[in-house]
Structure formats: structure tokens, C-alpha cells
Amino acid sequence: MVGKAVGLTCANGLLYMIRDNGEITVRGIFDLKVQHTFMVPGARDIAVASDKTLWVLAQKIIRVKPNTVRPENCCSKVIQRELTG
């Protein structure tokens, strides 16, 4: 089941949408085609830095660095690093 949209931001030609189930969908702004989809449990807000780093507000602030791992795997690995210090 698709969750309800709870957050939205746009940067660098991409639209980022957060759903209440923690799914983050990244779409191109010109054609709205899905570029990436990934999960961040508890995600409620997102910001994009000029270097394309994603900052996600969940139970804590989570940083997702650009091009560190494949998009479908990025969040689980980054969340693990952030939560374990």
C-alpha cells in the first residue's frame, strides 16, 4: 500500500517526496519520472544541501551522502552508521 505524502522538497532538478511509511521517492522535475526510491523508517522531513547530501528528519537527523553506495541500499547502510556512531 502506498503511504500518504508527508513531506516534499525540490533541489538540483529533483523532487523529493516522503510518505508516512518512510518511503522517499526521488523524481525528475521535468518529466516526474522516478529516479530512486528508498526507505528511511520514521522519515518526516528532508532537506538537500548544495553538495547533494540529503538530510532526513526521522527519530534523529540522518545524513545520506551522495554517491556513497547504490541508491537502493544507501539508507540502510547510512542509518546504521549514524545510529551506531
Secondary structure, DSSP 8 states (H G I E B T S, - for coil): ----EEEEEEETTEEEEEETTSEEEEEETTT--EEEEEE-TT--EEEE-TT--EEEESSSEEEE-TTSS-TTTHHHHHHHHHHH-
